[in-house]
Amino acid sequence: MQITPTQPTSPAAATSAEQTSSLNSDYETFLKMLTVQMNNQDPLNPVDSSDYAVQLATFSSVEQQVMTNDLLAAVQTQLSTMNISQMASWVGMDAQALAPGYFDGEPIEVATYPNTLADAVDLVVLNEDGQEVYRAAIEPGQQQISWDGTDTAGNTLVHGLYSFKTQSYAEGESLGDQDADVYSRIVEARASEGGIVLVLEGGAIVDSSAIAALRQPS
């Protein structure tokens, strides 16, 4: 199990740092140009002092905006670190999520959501290539299923990631497919640009907000 409380440099932070460095250089250049402009202006038609004030005010406004961006980037980094710390207690727990489940020889628990109008439902299991490897009829109201890792013929499948869905029928007519959740072990919490993501056993990655339920390992 691993928690990764790293603070990767986000594109926003990198851009902000570049803007700050560029701003410092540009500010010195701006002052030099302003000095040269004042020294070489036409004495018969001098630049109005208010124009200099406008130029200084404009540059100061840009400088303030860059500093604000730096502050916001720092706050965002701090919040990400706090969120990872809060997720530490999730690592090692079983999470219910819409994600492939990893078969390692132990049964996989599946949560199904068949159409409520169905009078017949099939559970379908797909391998990593999207090929159907298992199909069996289940009770229309059955929502918790334990799949033992076998194919339709009863042969044990190789270890790997498998996804699940149900196909619902009413009076022989298809009511479509419904994706199914699985319970998987959380092995890592990771910071990303979009927030905190969780790495599940087998390598599947889900957003922390997509977790439907948590429980102690069975």
N, C-alpha and C positions, 0 to 999 in steps of 0.2 A: 504494500500500500504506500502511496506517495501523495503528499500534498505539495503543490508547487506555488509558494507565495512569492513568486518572482514579480518584478515590476518591469515588464518589457517596455521599451521606449515606443510609445504610440506615435503614429504619423502626426497627430496634432501637436504632441510635445516636441517632436523633431522639427516640425515646421516653425513652432514658436521660438525655439532656440536659434534657428537660422534667421528668423525675422529680427530677433534681438541683436544678434551679431551684426547683421546688415544695417540695422537702425543706428547702432553706435558709430559705425563707419560713415554712414550717410549724414549723421548729425554734424560730425566734424567737417565733412565736405560742404555741407550746407552753410556752416558758419564762415568757412573760407570764401565761398562764393559770395555770401552776403557782404563780407568785408571788402572784397574786390569790387563788388557792385557799388558800394558806398564811396570807395576811393576813386572810382573812375566814372562817376556819373557826370553828366553835363552840368557845369555850375550855373549855366543860364536856364536850365530846365531840370532842377533836382527832383529826385523821386520823393513823393510825399511820405512823411514819416508814418502815416497810417498804413501805407502799403507794406512797410517793413513789419509793422505790428501784426498785420494779417498773415504775412508769411510765417512769422514766429508762432502765432497762435495755431495755424494749420499744422505745422510740424509738431508742436507740443501735443495736439490732439491725437495725431497718429502714434506718437510715442506712448501716450497714456493708454491707447487701445492695445498696443502690443504688450504692455505691462499687465493689463487686465487679462489678456489671453494666457500669459504665463501663469498668473494666479489660478485661473480656472483649470489649466492643465495639471497644476500641482494638486488642487483639490480633487480632481477626478482620479488621479493616481492614488491618493490617500484613501478614497472611498473604495476603490478596487481592492486594495490591500485589506481593508476592514471586512469586505464581503468574503474574501478568501478565508480569513480567520473564522468567520461565522460558519462557513461551509466545512470546516475541519471535522466537525462532529458527524457529517454525512458520510465521510469516507469510511468504507467497511460495511455500510448498511446496504440493504436491498432496496432498490428503487423501482417503482412502477412507471414505465415511460413507453411512449410510442417509438420503439427502436428495435433493431435486431437483437435477438438473444443469443448468447454464446453457449453452444452445447459442448460440454467437456466430459460427457459420460453420465452426468446427473440430469434428471428430468428438468424441464423448463416449465415454470408456471406461467400461464397465459390468461390474460383478462380480455374477454371478448365483448363486443357490442353489436350483436346482430340486430337486424331490423325488427322492431316490435310487432310488425304485421306478419312476420314470417311464420309459416307452419312447418318449414323444413330448413335446416341450416347445416352447411358443411364447414368444417375447419380445414383450412388450406395452409400448408407450410412450404415456403420457398427457400432455396439455398442462396448463396451469395451472388450467383449468376442470374437470379430471378426465375430459376426453373422450379416447377412444382415437384416436390419430392414426397409429399404426404397429403392425403385427403381422407376424411372420415366424417360421417354424419354425427352431429351432436344434438342434444335437446335444444329446441328453440329458446328456452329460458335459461339455458346453462351459460354462466358468465365466467366461471373459473375452471380452467382445464389444465391438467398436467400432461405435457407431451414428453414421451420417454426417449425421443431421439431416433425413432425408427421410421422407415419409409412405409409406403402403403402396403408393401408386401411383407412387412415385419422385420426387414433387415436393419441392423443398427447402422446409422450414418456416421460419416467421418466427423471429427471435431471441427467446429467452425461456427460462423454466424448464420442464423436462420431468422427469417421474418415470417409473420403470421397475419392471417386475415380470415374473415368469415365470408361466405357467400350465402345470401338469404333467398328463400323462395316462398311464394304464396300460390297455392293451387297450381304448382308446376311452372309458374312464371318467375323469372329472376327479378329480385329486388335490389340487385347490385352487390358490390363488395364493401366490406367494412374492415378497416385496419384494426388490428388488435394490439394491446399493450403486453409487455412482458416484464417480469421481475428480474433485474440484473444487479450484480454487485458493483457498487461505486468504488473505483480504485484510485481516482485522482480528481482534484479540483484544480481548474486552470483559468487564468485570466485571459480574456480575449478582448478585441475591440468592442464587441457588442455586450460585454458583461462577463459573468462567470459561467463557464461550461464545465460539465462533468464528464469524465471518461469512465465508461463502463467496462466491465470484464469483457475481453475480446476486442476492445478498441473502439466500440461505438461511442460517439460523442453527442451529447444532448445539452441543450440550454438548461440551466438550473430551474428556470421558470416552467419548463415542460414536465417536471416531475409531478406525477399525479398522486403518489403515495410513497411513504417510507416505512420501513419496518426493520427490526433486528434480523440479522442473518438467520436463516432457517437451518 
